[in-house]
Amino acid sequence: MPVARVPLGDRFVARSGRPPGWTPAAVALGSRLDDTLDRTVADRRAPGRAVAAALLLDRYALRLAAPVLAAFHELDTLLDARPCNVALGPDEQAPGWLAFAEPGIPARSDPAALCAGLLTGSLLPLADELATRTRVGRRVLRGSVAHAVALSALHLSWHRRAPDRLVAPTRDLLGRAGLAGLVTVGTVDVDGDSWMTVSRRACCLAFRTAPPGGPPPFCGTCPCRDPADVATDVVAAVRSFRERDGQRARSR
């Protein structure tokens, strides 16, 4: 399924239709949600269902938000992100793990429609259900949703001539859903240009999966990290991206 006019990377890949053998999200994250949580506990070595719920939502939100935001900002297309319209492939590590049953409709640059489809109509109801079933904090779960939106927009912004252009639209989208205080969306200077940067304000609980005596697996934007270190990592990542992008351009 194309979500942009140029390749954006694996995180933005999605399939279209209803591939045979794939599981509807309405089943895996609905009627069989308890089974999905139990598998997440085993796969991620989580200490319990509360941590598993946070990790499950974090992963799903990142996979869902990226193609939806790309289609909206790059093609002015609104993908139907409701669980009844999304299917999950058998390999969670493979690009294109998600499939959208419908190709999308004209978005008309309507942020309210994007918020209703991606957030209040999909990810936030799932967050509420996980909170009810596992008693994990709603701030943790809603923080994962906010982070997924912001981080997906950040990676999308790298492919734009003005790499800070999505800062304001992202803040607006998060504000519409009541998520603005759960992630910091700002800018950082990279060699004279302003680039988008993101840092979490609510932890995903991944550190709870550390083996005994092992280092905690903090993510790059973890609120447990010094914000200055997060910004330094963003600068390094941007420079690495620009170098790779330049190499690709020269090889054409």
Protein Blocks (a to p, Z undefined) as FASTA:
>chain_A
ZZbfbdfbjklgccedjdehiacfklmmmmmmmmmmmmmmmmnopabfklmmmmmmmmmm
mmmmmmmmmmmmmnopacdfbfklpccdfblkbghkaccfbgbjaeklpaklmmmmmmmm
mmmmmmmmmmmmnopafklmmmmmmmmmmmmmmmmmmmpmblmlmmmmmmmmmmmnopmm
mpccddddeehiacdddddfbdehlmmmpcehiacdddfklckbcfklmmmmmmmmmmmm
mmmmmmmmmmZZ
